[in-house]
Amino acid sequence: MNIIKVEVKQVYGMERIYPSCNTSKLLNNLMPTKTFTIQDLVNIKKLGYQVESVGSKLINHATGELI
């Protein structure tokens, strides 16, 4: 299974998800922003990637589930 790594940072009180490995940076280059959204990560998981967070855990605040 392919694994991508992301890093969660607090920016002005908002959680932002930044790419942290080469594969996640390449996937992020396909998007118009420098960060991922939770929905982006859900779609990346549907493509067969496993998402690992460097540092803190990723939580989908809408459902309360770990990403």
Buried (B, 14 or more C-beta within 10 A) or exposed (E): EEEBBBBBEEEEEEBBBBBBBEBBBEBBEEEEEEBBEBEBBEEBEEEEBEBBBEEEEBBEEEEEEEB
